[in-house]
Amino acid sequence: MKEKLKHSIKLVEKVFSENSISRENKGMLAFSGGIDSTTVLNLPPVLAAVKDGSIDLLFNDTLVEFPETRKFVRYVRDELGANVVIAKPKTTFKEIVKRYGFPIHPRGGKDYLKSRATNVCCSALKKAPMKKALKEHGWAISMTGLRADESYNRRTMAKRYGEYFFSKTYKHNRCHPILHWTLKDVWAFQKACGFKYNILYDKVTYLNDGAADFSYENAKKYPVRTGCWCCPQALRTGKLKWMREHFPKMFHALMINMGLGEVLLDMRIKKNANVKTRRALLMRDINYKEIFGVERALEAHPCYFDTL
């Protein structure tokens, strides 16, 4: 981690120098309130520039942020005296779901129709507001907390563009100072520096605690994501169980009021068409949904909804 830290610091210093970053020619850090962008914020040259007023923080408020995230962004603003620019979308998550369905399938998938909701959601709630903010403020450089090991798409992007490049999409220079860090590196840096972070990461959910051989040594935890609270993208890694444990009211609103529970139940029934386990037979053959309703099914068999 030490060598990666030195590299990141040198990269940021190079970027600041080449783009003449100052109060009159500002740069920007896309600050989500997550641990990755918080790590970039606490790189010494970035932290100094934020306090000096040479770097603005751009918080992309999707209108469906966790309350803890909003609170943490306010803390950073007040503690550092940072200039926080807030970008907001023209549409809402609910409007997107109503028109395109839930963004369940991965972005950029081979099946356009399946991926359409996710592509639209990402574009409308994140990309469009950022492009607008970039145009309005004219920042000389933008930095992110993006890491290559987060997903296949990001690894591919890292190989194609690297850490520092001119973005044709955003039409200005971009820098990813911790592109080659791992999550372990990020938390090692946090421990070494002791900087504060979003308290969502302290809400732990064990994914295999129902196993007969469960122990804290072999415990599998949900890798907390601080993005949109209603986004189902992370349900494959345990998000719904995590929300059920720590945010029961929001979980109920998402699953029942917004209708994700019915969508997931239909998908599971279809996927398990030939499965002969007792639970699969109960949900499929007895038509649990029609007889008892999704809410009753959710109460009786919550684990059935946790993954696809």
Secondary structure by P-SEA (a helix, b strand, c coil): caaaaaaaaaaaaaaaaaacccccbbbbbbccccaaaaaaaaaaaaaaaaaaccbbbbbbccccccaaaaaaaaaaaaaaccbbbbbbbcccaaaaaaccccccccccccccccaaaaaaaaaaacaaaaaaaaaaccccbbbccccccccaaaaaaaaccccbbbbccccbbbbbccccccaaaaaaaaaaacccccccccccccccccccccccccccccccccccccccccccccaaaaaaaccaaaaaaaaccccaaaaaaaaaaaaacccccaaaaaaccccccccccaaaaaaacccccccc
